[in-house]
Amino acid sequence: MDPSDSESPPKSDLLAEIDRLRSLVKDLQNVCAEQTGQVKKNEEYYQLLFENAGLGIGFWSPDGELLSTNRIAKEHLGWDDESIHLGRSITDLFGAEQGRTYLARIQKIARSREVASFEDHLTLPGGARWFHSTYSAVVNPDGTVKGVEIVSQDITKHRQILEALRESEDKYRSLVENSNLGIALIGPGMKILAANRTLRKEFPRLDPARTDHCFEQFNSPPRTTTCKGCPVLQTLEDGRSHDGIVSIATDRGLRQCNCTSSPVVDEEGKVSSCIKTIEDVTDKLKIEKEMHEQEQMETVGCLAGGIAHDFNNILLAALGNLSLARMNIDSRSDAAEPLAEAEKALDRARGLTRQLLTFSSGGAPVKKIASLMEIIEETAGFVLHGSNVSYEIECADNLDFAEIDTGQISQVVTNLVINADQAMPTGGTVRLVVKNVTIDAQSALRLPPGRYIEMSVHDSGIGIPPKYEHRIFHPFFSTKKKGNGLGLTSCYSIVKKHGGHIRAESEPGKGSTFYVLLPASTKGPRDESAPPHRPFAGQGRILVMDDQESIRRLSRAMLEKLGYKAVMARNGTEAIDLWKEAAQVGEPFDAAILDLTVPGEMGGEKALKRLRAIDPHIKAVVSSGYSNDRVMADFEKSGFNARLEKPYRINELGRILHELLGGKQ
């Protein structure tokens, strides 16, 4: 037997081993193939995630070269082909200035291996965009830094929303800060949490940082408890809005304010605080009060005007007949003095009716350009003559002229000086100050903007009790034993009808000051020197129209005494017929005196229009007991040549006819 045969394995065993090895290799190949396929699937999966992550991802070397980037990042940056950008430096891709900023971040992250976030504003082909980027280092298994990954999110819409919210917040903050209303946020316990500029300006001591209580800040002296009926307190208690007028102490004194409160509700629906608004309505309430008082005076004025008109007709009969009687008796007669005293009494009664008419409806002043200073100088000295009260006048340089009814404004000065004189029974000094002022559109006064003349009358007398201050301009109100309560009322009405304003300030025991504002005029006064005296007698035919028989009889007597021939008419229709008839028979009238108001019949204004159609050259005089009627105030505008106020004396009638007819003899 060969020895080698005993040491070698059988051939069949060797083949079996080879087959087993082949099987193992095949199995190993299958496993490797499976693992390779899985790895490939994983790579495809992660690549898919990388490409469609919804975030822009870029991988950069520590030196700032682009190693890889996903689809979202390319879309963000507007890159079409990644191969064009791979391997390029960040400064090359984003520009030197911006690229250096990004490179510095990459290098810092590569060194520190920290994670950091930044917000960047990029100008790209599609427009300006905002990105939020997170930088993180990618570390190899051996601990070396492979690169830096930058994950970016487009936050442009988010920034736009934030910017819109910020703009909205700024807008509403500006509205709150610049509101004319005082606005505060009041928290629990009535603590002031915030206040706008208007409120801080009105209350300089207010400091929300100290969490002051509102009842400490808005009252003087400061309260230690909440105010009864406080709108804020009610809102915090019941969660509803409230409002009310409350008195609030400010650096400008006690002011009347309209306070409103609205609840601020938290997420749980509970009232956490409230918004308080404060509107100063002091001036508004004064204006409303003034308007109410003016309405009252207009109501009384309508009544006063009617009474004065009827009273003037009665006075005309009395005063006119007295003036006739005095002409017919010797001045040395025993009856002369009583008649003179009676005439003076009727003059005082006429003055009373004029005061009534001053604040009656329709009392327009007869204006002309005049110096207010001259009126004050003439009036003050006359009123205080013989009084223990002296006066001082302080006048500004270049004082403007005013377009005024000198008689009415003289009455205003007279009443105010008399008022000051009576307020100082033990003596003193009335100080009158006159100056130019300008009223702007922001003024609380209800006056058109422009230049005005301000006259103030100061006294150091007893003052006006606060409870009477709101009534001093009311008709027939007076705290004095003497007086009819029409003085200040007349002042009020006259000033208002001149387009001005009057107000009073007073402190009991220290005196009062009355302020009068009258519109200034840019024009100068006309030369109105008095013409030389001429006799009032004359001749001619005069037509008189009046509904009162007593006045017709008196007018006839006066005219015949003056040398005229008078014809009487009861109304406008009769006057027109008489005028036509006189012209037809060749005995025309030289002038007509027409009563303005004839109840139930044609009055003087309408009659004159008809008469002028017949005779365009008619000379007409309007006469009325409503001396302040619009026609009486501006008679020429209504076509009349002159006016004759009732009641009148014979010499007034004669003077007007003399001037109208040119002294016809």
C-alpha positions as CSV (number, residue, x, y, z in Angstrom):
1,M,0.0,0.0,0.0
2,D,1.3,3.4,-0.9
3,P,1.8,5.6,2.3
4,S,0.5,8.7,0.7
5,D,-2.9,7.1,0.1
6,S,-3.3,6.7,3.9
7,E,-2.7,10.5,4.7
8,S,-4.9,12.2,2.0
9,P,-8.6,12.7,2.5
10,P,-10.9,11.0,0.3
11,K,-11.7,12.9,-2.9
12,S,-15.4,12.9,-2.2
13,D,-14.8,14.8,1.1
14,L,-12.7,17.4,-0.7
15,L,-15.3,18.1,-3.2
16,A,-17.9,18.4,-0.5
17,E,-15.8,21.0,1.3
18,I,-15.4,22.9,-1.9
19,D,-19.1,22.9,-2.5
20,R,-19.7,24.1,1.1
21,L,-17.2,26.9,0.6
22,R,-18.8,27.9,-2.7
23,S,-22.1,28.0,-0.9
24,L,-20.7,30.2,1.9
25,V,-19.2,32.5,-0.7
26,K,-22.5,32.7,-2.5
27,D,-24.3,33.4,0.7
28,L,-21.8,36.0,1.5
29,Q,-22.2,37.6,-1.9
30,N,-26.0,37.6,-1.4
31,V,-25.6,39.2,2.0
32,C,-23.3,41.8,0.6
33,A,-25.6,42.5,-2.3
34,E,-28.5,42.9,0.2
35,Q,-26.5,45.2,2.4
36,T,-25.3,47.2,-0.6
37,G,-28.9,47.5,-1.8
38,Q,-30.0,48.7,1.6
39,V,-27.2,51.2,1.8
40,K,-28.1,52.5,-1.6
41,K,-31.7,52.7,-0.5
42,N,-30.7,54.5,2.7
43,E,-28.5,56.9,0.6
44,E,-31.4,57.5,-1.7
45,Y,-33.8,58.0,1.2
46,Y,-31.5,60.5,3.0
47,Q,-30.7,62.2,-0.3
48,L,-34.5,62.5,-0.8
49,L,-34.8,63.9,2.7
50,F,-31.9,66.2,2.1
51,E,-33.3,67.5,-1.1
52,N,-36.9,68.0,0.1
53,A,-36.3,68.9,3.7
54,G,-38.3,72.2,3.3
55,L,-35.2,74.0,4.6
56,G,-32.3,75.3,2.6
57,I,-29.2,73.2,3.5
58,G,-25.6,74.0,2.5
59,F,-22.4,72.2,3.4
60,W,-19.3,74.4,3.5
61,S,-15.6,73.5,4.2
62,P,-14.0,75.2,7.1
63,D,-12.3,77.6,4.6
64,G,-15.7,78.6,3.2
65,E,-15.9,76.5,0.0
66,L,-19.3,75.1,-1.1
67,L,-19.2,71.3,-0.8
68,S,-22.9,70.6,-1.2
69,T,-26.4,72.2,-1.2
70,N,-29.9,71.0,-1.5
71,R,-32.7,71.9,-3.9
72,I,-34.5,74.3,-1.5
73,A,-31.3,76.2,-0.9
74,K,-30.8,76.6,-4.6
75,E,-34.4,77.8,-5.0
76,H,-33.8,80.3,-2.2
77,L,-30.7,81.6,-3.8
78,G,-31.9,81.4,-7.4
79,W,-29.2,78.9,-8.5
80,D,-30.2,76.8,-11.4
81,D,-27.2,74.4,-11.7
82,E,-25.4,73.3,-8.5
83,S,-22.3,72.3,-10.4
84,I,-21.6,75.9,-11.3
85,H,-21.4,76.8,-7.7
86,L,-19.7,73.7,-6.1
87,G,-16.1,74.4,-5.0
88,R,-16.5,78.2,-5.1
89,S,-15.8,80.3,-2.1
90,I,-18.5,82.0,-0.1
91,T,-17.1,85.5,-0.8
92,D,-17.2,84.7,-4.5
93,L,-20.8,83.6,-4.3
94,F,-22.2,86.3,-2.1
95,G,-20.0,89.2,-2.7
96,A,-17.0,90.5,-0.8
97,E,-18.8,92.4,2.0
98,Q,-21.5,89.9,2.7
99,G,-19.3,86.9,2.0
100,R,-16.8,88.0,4.6
101,T,-19.5,88.1,7.2
102,Y,-20.6,84.6,6.4
103,L,-17.0,83.3,6.2
104,A,-16.2,84.7,9.6
105,R,-19.2,82.9,11.0
106,I,-18.2,79.6,9.4
107,Q,-14.6,79.9,10.7
108,K,-15.9,80.7,14.2
109,I,-18.3,77.7,14.3
110,A,-15.5,75.4,12.9
111,R,-13.3,76.5,15.8
112,S,-15.8,76.5,18.6
113,R,-18.0,73.7,17.3
114,E,-21.0,75.5,18.8
115,V,-24.4,76.0,17.2
116,A,-25.4,79.6,16.4
117,S,-28.4,81.2,14.7
118,F,-28.6,84.4,12.7
119,E,-31.1,86.5,10.7
120,D,-30.0,87.9,7.3
121,H,-31.6,90.2,4.7
122,L,-30.6,89.2,1.2
123,T,-31.2,91.0,-2.1
124,L,-31.9,88.2,-4.6
125,P,-33.0,88.1,-8.2
126,G,-36.6,87.4,-7.0
127,G,-36.5,90.3,-4.6
128,A,-35.4,91.0,-1.0
129,R,-35.8,88.1,1.4
130,W,-35.2,87.4,5.1
131,F,-33.6,84.1,6.2
132,H,-33.1,82.5,9.6
133,S,-29.9,80.4,9.5
134,T,-28.5,77.9,11.9
135,Y,-24.7,77.2,11.7
136,S,-23.4,73.8,13.1
137,A,-20.1,72.0,12.7
138,V,-19.9,68.5,11.1
139,V,-17.2,66.5,12.9
140,N,-15.4,63.4,11.5
141,P,-15.0,60.2,13.6
142,D,-11.4,61.1,14.3
143,G,-12.5,64.4,15.8
144,T,-11.5,66.7,13.0
145,V,-14.0,69.2,11.6
146,K,-15.2,68.1,8.1
147,G,-17.2,71.3,7.5
148,V,-20.0,73.6,8.6
149,E,-23.7,72.9,7.8
150,I,-25.9,75.9,7.3
151,V,-29.7,75.3,7.6
152,S,-31.8,78.2,6.4
153,Q,-35.5,79.0,6.6
154,D,-37.2,81.7,4.5
155,I,-38.9,83.9,7.1
156,T,-39.8,86.8,4.8
157,K,-43.6,86.4,5.3
158,H,-43.0,86.0,9.0
159,R,-41.0,89.2,9.0
160,Q,-43.7,91.0,6.9
161,I,-46.3,90.0,9.4
162,L,-44.1,91.1,12.3
163,E,-43.5,94.4,10.5
164,A,-47.2,94.9,9.8
165,L,-47.9,94.2,13.5
166,R,-45.2,96.6,14.5
167,E,-46.5,99.3,12.2
168,S,-50.0,98.7,13.5
169,E,-48.7,98.9,17.0
170,D,-46.8,102.1,16.3
171,K,-49.9,103.6,14.6
172,Y,-52.2,102.8,17.5
173,R,-49.5,103.9,20.0
174,S,-49.2,107.1,18.1
175,L,-53.0,107.5,18.1
176,V,-53.1,106.9,21.8
177,E,-50.0,109.1,22.6
178,N,-51.2,112.0,20.4
179,S,-54.9,111.9,21.3
180,N,-56.4,115.0,22.8
181,L,-58.0,112.7,25.3
182,G,-56.1,111.6,28.4
183,I,-55.9,107.8,28.3
184,A,-54.7,105.6,31.1
185,L,-54.6,101.8,31.8
186,I,-56.0,101.2,35.3
187,G,-55.3,97.8,37.0
188,P,-56.6,96.1,40.1
189,G,-56.6,98.3,43.1
190,M,-57.1,101.4,40.9
191,K,-53.4,101.5,40.1
192,I,-52.2,103.4,37.1
193,L,-50.3,101.0,34.9
194,A,-49.8,103.3,31.8
195,A,-50.7,106.8,30.7
196,N,-50.5,108.7,27.4
197,R,-48.7,112.0,26.8
198,T,-51.8,114.1,27.1
199,L,-52.5,112.7,30.6
200,R,-48.8,113.0,31.6
201,K,-48.8,116.6,30.5
202,E,-51.9,117.4,32.4
203,F,-50.6,115.6,35.5
204,P,-46.8,116.1,35.7
205,R,-46.6,114.3,39.0
206,L,-48.1,111.2,37.4
207,D,-45.5,108.3,37.2
208,P,-46.9,104.9,36.2
209,A,-43.6,103.3,37.2
210,R,-44.6,104.1,40.8
211,T,-48.0,102.4,40.2
212,D,-49.8,105.4,41.6
213,H,-53.5,105.1,42.5
214,C,-55.7,107.1,40.2
215,F,-57.7,108.5,43.1
216,E,-54.4,109.9,44.5
217,Q,-53.5,111.6,41.2
218,F,-56.8,113.0,40.0
219,N,-58.0,114.8,43.1
220,S,-56.8,117.7,45.1
221,P,-56.0,117.2,47.9
222,P,-55.2,113.5,47.0
223,R,-57.8,111.0,48.2
224,T,-56.9,107.8,50.1
225,T,-59.9,105.9,48.9
226,T,-61.8,105.6,45.6
227,C,-64.3,108.2,44.6
228,K,-68.0,107.4,44.9
229,G,-69.6,106.7,41.5
230,C,-66.2,106.4,39.8
231,P,-66.6,104.8,36.3
232,V,-63.4,102.9,36.6
233,L,-64.4,101.4,39.9
234,Q,-67.7,100.3,38.4
235,T,-66.1,98.7,35.4
236,L,-63.6,96.7,37.5
237,E,-66.6,95.5,39.6
238,D,-69.1,94.6,36.9
239,G,-67.0,94.3,33.8
240,R,-69.1,96.8,31.8
241,S,-68.3,100.2,30.3
242,H,-69.3,103.3,32.2
243,D,-69.0,107.1,31.8
244,G,-69.8,110.3,33.7
245,I,-68.8,113.9,34.3
246,V,-66.4,114.2,37.2
247,S,-64.4,117.1,38.7
248,I,-60.7,116.6,38.4
249,A,-58.0,118.7,40.0
250,T,-55.2,119.7,37.6
251,D,-52.4,122.2,37.5
252,R,-54.9,124.6,35.7
253,G,-57.4,124.2,38.6
254,L,-60.5,122.2,39.0
255,R,-61.7,121.0,35.6
256,Q,-64.9,119.3,34.5
257,C,-64.1,116.1,32.7
258,N,-66.0,113.4,30.9
259,C,-64.5,110.1,32.0
260,T,-65.2,106.8,30.3
261,S,-64.0,103.3,31.3
262,S,-63.9,100.2,29.2
263,P,-62.9,96.7,30.4
264,V,-59.8,94.7,29.4
265,V,-60.5,91.0,29.6
266,D,-57.9,88.2,30.0
267,E,-57.8,84.8,28.4
268,E,-60.1,83.4,31.1
269,G,-62.7,86.1,30.4
270,K,-62.0,88.0,33.7
271,V,-61.6,91.8,33.8
272,S,-57.9,92.3,34.4
273,S,-57.8,96.1,34.0
274,C,-59.7,98.9,32.3
275,I,-59.0,101.7,29.9
276,K,-59.9,105.1,31.2
277,T,-60.3,108.2,29.0
278,I,-60.5,111.7,30.3
279,E,-61.9,114.5,28.1
280,D,-61.7,118.0,29.5
281,V,-65.2,119.4,28.8
282,T,-64.9,122.5,31.0
283,D,-64.9,124.9,28.0
284,K,-67.5,122.9,26.2
285,L,-69.9,123.0,29.1
286,K,-69.3,126.8,29.4
287,I,-70.2,127.2,25.7
288,E,-73.3,125.1,26.1
289,K,-74.3,127.1,29.2
290,E,-73.6,130.3,27.3
291,M,-75.8,129.1,24.4
292,H,-78.6,128.2,26.8
293,E,-78.4,131.6,28.4
294,Q,-78.4,133.2,25.0
295,E,-81.6,131.3,24.1
296,Q,-83.2,132.4,27.3
297,M,-82.3,136.1,26.6
298,E,-83.6,135.8,23.1
299,T,-86.9,134.5,24.5
300,V,-87.1,137.4,26.9
301,G,-85.9,139.7,24.2
302,C,-88.9,138.9,22.0
303,L,-91.2,139.8,24.8
304,A,-89.2,142.9,25.7
305,G,-89.1,144.1,22.1
306,G,-92.9,144.0,21.8
307,I,-93.3,145.8,25.2
308,A,-90.8,148.4,24.2
309,H,-92.5,149.1,20.9
310,D,-95.9,149.6,22.4
311,F,-94.4,151.6,25.3
312,N,-92.5,153.9,22.8
313,N,-95.8,154.7,21.0
314,I,-97.2,155.8,24.4
315,L,-94.1,157.7,25.2
316,L,-94.2,159.5,21.8
317,A,-97.6,160.8,22.6
318,A,-96.5,162.0,26.0
319,L,-93.1,163.3,25.1
320,G,-94.2,164.9,21.8
321,N,-97.1,166.8,23.5
322,L,-94.8,167.9,26.3
323,S,-92.3,169.3,23.8
324,L,-95.2,171.1,22.1
325,A,-96.5,172.4,25.4
326,R,-93.1,173.8,26.3
327,M,-92.9,175.6,23.0
328,N,-96.2,177.3,23.8
329,I,-95.4,178.7,27.3
330,D,-93.1,181.3,28.6
331,S,-89.9,179.9,30.1
332,R,-90.6,182.0,33.2
333,S,-94.0,180.5,33.7
334,D,-94.7,178.4,36.8
335,A,-95.5,175.5,34.5
336,A,-92.2,175.6,32.8
337,E,-90.2,173.8,35.5
338,P,-92.7,171.0,36.1
339,L,-93.0,170.4,32.3
340,A,-89.2,170.2,32.1
341,E,-89.0,167.7,35.0
342,A,-91.8,165.6,33.3
343,E,-89.8,165.7,30.1
344,K,-86.7,164.5,31.9
345,A,-88.7,161.6,33.4
346,L,-89.9,160.6,30.0
347,D,-86.3,160.8,28.7
348,R,-85.3,158.3,31.4
349,A,-88.3,156.1,30.4
350,R,-87.0,156.3,26.8
351,G,-83.6,155.2,27.9
352,L,-85.2,152.2,29.6
353,T,-87.0,151.1,26.5
354,R,-83.8,151.4,24.5
355,Q,-82.1,149.1,27.0
356,L,-85.0,146.7,26.5
357,L,-84.6,146.9,22.7
358,T,-80.9,146.4,23.0
359,F,-81.2,142.8,23.8
360,S,-84.5,142.2,22.0
361,S,-84.6,140.2,18.8
362,G,-83.3,141.8,15.6
363,G,-81.5,144.7,17.3
364,A,-78.8,145.3,14.8
365,P,-76.3,148.1,15.7
366,V,-75.8,151.1,13.4
367,K,-72.1,150.9,12.9
368,K,-69.4,153.3,11.8
369,I,-65.5,153.3,12.1
370,A,-64.6,154.8,15.4
371,S,-61.9,154.9,18.1
372,L,-62.8,152.8,21.1
373,M,-60.2,154.7,23.1
374,E,-62.0,158.0,22.6
375,I,-65.3,156.5,23.7
376,I,-63.7,155.1,26.9
377,E,-62.0,158.4,27.7
378,E,-65.2,160.4,27.3
379,T,-67.4,157.9,29.1
380,A,-65.3,157.0,32.1
381,G,-64.7,160.6,33.1
382,F,-68.3,161.5,32.8
383,V,-69.6,158.4,34.7
384,L,-67.2,158.9,37.6
385,H,-67.5,162.6,37.9
386,G,-68.2,163.4,41.6
387,S,-67.5,159.8,42.7
388,N,-65.0,158.7,45.3
389,V,-63.7,156.3,42.8
390,S,-60.9,157.3,40.3
391,Y,-59.9,155.7,37.1
392,E,-56.8,154.8,35.1
393,I,-56.7,154.0,31.4
394,E,-53.9,151.9,29.9
395,C,-53.9,151.9,26.1
396,A,-51.6,149.9,23.8
397,D,-49.7,151.7,21.0
398,N,-51.2,151.6,17.5
399,L,-54.7,150.5,18.8
400,D,-56.9,149.4,16.0
401,F,-60.1,151.1,15.1
402,A,-63.4,149.3,15.4
403,E,-66.6,149.3,13.3
404,I,-69.2,149.9,16.1
405,D,-72.4,151.6,17.1
406,T,-70.8,154.3,19.2
407,G,-73.9,154.9,21.2
408,Q,-74.3,151.2,22.1
409,I,-70.6,150.7,22.9
410,S,-70.7,153.9,25.0
411,Q,-73.6,152.3,26.9
412,V,-71.4,149.2,27.4
413,V,-68.6,151.2,28.9
414,T,-71.0,153.2,31.0
415,N,-72.6,150.1,32.5
416,L,-69.3,148.4,33.2
417,V,-67.8,151.5,34.8
418,I,-70.9,152.1,36.9
419,N,-70.8,148.4,37.9
420,A,-67.2,148.8,39.0
421,D,-68.0,152.1,40.8
422,Q,-70.8,150.5,42.8
423,A,-68.6,147.5,43.7
424,M,-66.2,149.9,45.6
425,P,-68.5,151.9,48.0
426,T,-65.5,153.0,50.1
427,G,-63.6,154.2,47.1
428,G,-60.8,152.8,44.9
429,T,-59.6,152.9,41.3
430,V,-61.2,151.5,38.2
431,R,-58.5,150.3,35.8
432,L,-59.4,150.2,32.1
433,V,-56.9,148.4,29.8
434,V,-57.3,148.4,26.0
435,K,-55.1,146.4,23.6
436,N,-55.1,144.6,20.3
437,V,-55.3,140.8,20.4
438,T,-55.5,138.0,17.9
439,I,-57.9,135.1,18.1
440,D,-56.8,131.9,16.4
441,A,-58.8,128.9,15.2
442,Q,-57.8,126.9,18.3
443,S,-59.4,129.4,20.7
444,A,-62.1,128.1,23.0
445,L,-64.1,131.3,22.3
446,R,-66.8,131.0,19.8
447,L,-65.4,133.8,17.6
448,P,-64.1,133.8,14.0
449,P,-60.2,133.9,13.9
450,G,-58.8,137.4,13.4
451,R,-57.8,140.7,15.0
452,Y,-59.8,142.0,17.9
453,I,-59.7,144.9,20.4
454,E,-59.9,143.8,24.1
455,M,-61.1,146.1,26.7
456,S,-60.9,145.0,30.3
457,V,-62.5,146.8,33.3
458,H,-60.9,146.0,36.6
459,D,-62.1,146.9,40.1
460,S,-60.9,145.9,43.6
461,G,-64.4,145.7,45.1
462,I,-66.4,143.1,46.8
463,G,-66.4,140.7,43.9
464,I,-69.2,138.4,42.7
465,P,-70.3,135.5,44.9
466,P,-69.6,132.2,43.0
467,K,-73.3,131.2,43.2
468,Y,-74.3,134.3,41.2
469,E,-71.5,134.2,38.5
470,H,-73.6,132.2,36.0
471,R,-76.5,134.7,36.3
472,I,-74.9,138.1,36.1
473,F,-75.9,138.5,32.4
474,H,-79.4,137.3,32.9
475,P,-82.2,139.9,32.3
476,F,-83.6,141.6,35.4
477,F,-81.0,139.9,37.7
478,S,-79.3,142.2,40.2
479,T,-77.8,141.9,43.7
480,K,-78.0,145.7,44.2
481,K,-80.7,147.6,45.9
482,K,-80.6,150.1,43.0
483,G,-80.9,149.1,39.4
484,N,-83.2,147.3,37.1
485,G,-81.0,144.3,36.3
486,L,-80.6,145.3,32.6
487,G,-77.2,146.9,32.7
488,L,-75.0,143.8,32.2
489,T,-77.7,142.1,30.1
490,S,-77.6,145.1,27.7
491,C,-73.8,144.9,27.6
492,Y,-74.0,141.2,26.7
493,S,-76.5,141.7,24.0
494,I,-74.6,144.7,22.5
495,V,-71.3,143.0,22.4
496,K,-72.8,139.8,20.9
497,K,-74.5,141.9,18.1
498,H,-71.2,143.5,17.3
499,G,-69.7,140.0,16.8
500,G,-67.7,140.1,20.0
501,H,-67.5,138.4,23.3
502,I,-67.9,139.4,27.0
503,R,-67.0,137.5,30.1
504,A,-66.3,138.1,33.8
505,E,-63.7,136.9,36.3
506,S,-64.2,137.5,39.9
507,E,-62.9,136.6,43.3
508,P,-65.0,137.5,46.4
509,G,-63.3,140.2,48.4
510,K,-60.7,140.9,45.8
511,G,-62.6,142.4,42.9
512,S,-63.9,141.6,39.4
513,T,-62.7,142.0,35.8
514,F,-64.9,142.2,32.8
515,Y,-63.3,141.4,29.4
516,V,-64.9,142.7,26.2
517,L,-63.7,141.6,22.7
518,L,-64.7,143.6,19.6
519,P,-63.7,142.9,16.0
520,A,-61.0,145.3,14.8
521,S,-61.2,147.2,11.6
522,T,-58.4,147.9,9.1
523,K,-60.2,151.1,8.0
524,G,-59.9,154.6,9.5
525,P,-62.7,156.8,10.8
526,R,-64.5,159.2,8.4
527,D,-64.6,162.9,9.1
528,E,-68.1,163.5,10.5
529,S,-67.8,167.0,11.9
530,A,-71.2,168.5,12.8
531,P,-72.8,170.8,10.2
532,P,-73.6,174.4,11.3
533,H,-76.9,174.9,13.1
534,R,-79.9,175.8,11.0
535,P,-83.5,176.6,12.0
536,F,-85.8,173.5,12.0
537,A,-88.8,175.4,10.6
538,G,-89.8,174.7,7.0
539,Q,-92.6,174.3,4.6
540,G,-94.0,171.7,2.2
541,R,-96.5,168.8,2.2
542,I,-95.7,165.8,4.3
543,L,-97.5,162.5,4.2
544,V,-97.6,160.7,7.6
545,M,-98.6,157.0,7.8
546,D,-99.2,155.5,11.3
547,D,-101.8,153.1,12.7
548,Q,-102.1,155.0,16.0
549,E,-104.6,157.8,16.0
550,S,-103.0,159.6,18.9
551,I,-99.6,159.6,17.0
552,R,-101.3,160.9,13.9
553,R,-102.9,163.8,15.8
554,L,-99.5,164.5,17.5
555,S,-97.6,164.4,14.2
556,R,-100.1,166.7,12.5
557,A,-99.7,169.2,15.4
558,M,-95.9,169.0,15.4
559,L,-95.6,169.4,11.6
560,E,-98.1,172.4,11.5
561,K,-96.1,174.0,14.3
562,L,-92.9,173.6,12.2
563,G,-94.7,175.2,9.2
564,Y,-95.5,172.1,7.2
565,K,-98.9,170.9,5.9
566,A,-99.6,167.3,7.0
567,V,-101.8,164.7,5.5
568,M,-102.5,161.5,7.6
569,A,-102.8,157.8,6.5
570,R,-103.6,154.8,8.6
571,N,-101.7,152.1,6.6
572,G,-99.6,151.5,3.6
573,T,-102.5,151.0,1.2
574,E,-104.1,154.4,2.2
575,A,-100.7,156.1,1.9
576,I,-100.3,154.9,-1.7
577,D,-103.7,156.1,-2.7
578,L,-103.1,159.5,-1.1
579,W,-99.8,159.8,-2.9
580,K,-101.3,159.0,-6.3
581,E,-104.2,161.4,-5.7
582,A,-101.9,164.3,-4.7
583,A,-99.8,163.8,-7.8
584,Q,-103.0,163.8,-10.0
585,V,-104.3,167.1,-8.6
586,G,-100.9,168.8,-8.9
587,E,-100.2,169.0,-5.2
588,P,-97.4,166.4,-4.7
589,F,-96.0,165.5,-1.3
590,D,-92.4,166.7,-0.5
591,A,-91.8,163.7,1.8
592,A,-93.4,160.8,3.5
593,I,-93.0,159.6,7.1
594,L,-93.9,155.9,7.2
595,D,-94.4,153.7,10.3
596,L,-92.5,150.5,9.9
597,T,-94.9,148.2,11.6
598,V,-98.7,148.2,11.1
599,P,-100.4,145.1,12.6
600,G,-102.5,143.3,10.0
601,E,-101.9,145.9,7.3
602,M,-99.2,147.0,4.8
603,G,-96.3,148.5,6.7
604,G,-93.7,151.1,5.8
605,E,-91.1,148.9,4.1
606,K,-93.5,147.3,1.6
607,A,-95.4,150.6,1.1
608,L,-92.1,152.4,0.1
609,K,-91.4,149.8,-2.6
610,R,-94.8,150.5,-4.1
611,L,-94.4,154.3,-3.8
612,R,-90.9,154.2,-5.4
613,A,-92.5,152.4,-8.4
614,I,-94.8,155.4,-8.7
615,D,-92.3,158.1,-7.8
616,P,-88.6,157.1,-8.0
617,H,-87.6,160.4,-6.4
618,I,-89.7,160.1,-3.3
619,K,-88.0,161.2,0.0
620,A,-89.1,158.8,2.7
621,V,-88.4,158.6,6.5
622,V,-88.9,155.4,8.3
623,S,-90.3,155.7,11.9
624,S,-90.6,152.9,14.5
625,G,-90.7,152.1,18.2
626,Y,-88.4,149.2,17.2
627,S,-85.4,151.4,17.0
628,N,-83.1,148.5,16.7
629,D,-85.0,146.8,13.9
630,R,-82.8,145.7,10.9
631,V,-84.6,148.3,8.7
632,M,-84.0,151.0,11.3
633,A,-80.4,149.9,11.7
634,D,-79.7,150.1,7.9
635,F,-82.5,152.2,6.5
636,E,-80.7,153.1,3.3
637,K,-80.5,149.5,2.3
638,S,-84.3,149.3,2.4
639,G,-84.7,152.5,0.3
640,F,-85.4,155.1,3.0
641,N,-83.6,158.4,3.2
642,A,-83.7,158.9,6.9
643,R,-85.0,157.3,10.1
644,L,-87.0,158.8,13.1
645,E,-86.9,156.8,16.3
646,K,-90.0,156.8,18.5
647,P,-90.5,158.5,20.9
648,Y,-89.2,161.8,19.4
649,R,-89.4,165.5,20.2
650,I,-90.6,168.2,17.8
651,N,-87.0,169.5,17.3
652,E,-85.8,166.0,16.2
653,L,-88.6,165.9,13.7
654,G,-87.8,169.3,12.5
655,R,-84.1,168.6,12.1
656,I,-84.6,165.5,10.0
657,L,-87.0,167.2,7.6
658,H,-84.7,170.2,7.4
659,E,-81.8,167.9,6.4
660,L,-84.0,165.8,4.1
661,L,-85.6,168.7,2.2
662,G,-82.5,170.9,2.2
663,G,-84.0,173.7,4.3
664,K,-86.9,174.4,2.0
665,Q,-88.5,177.7,3.0
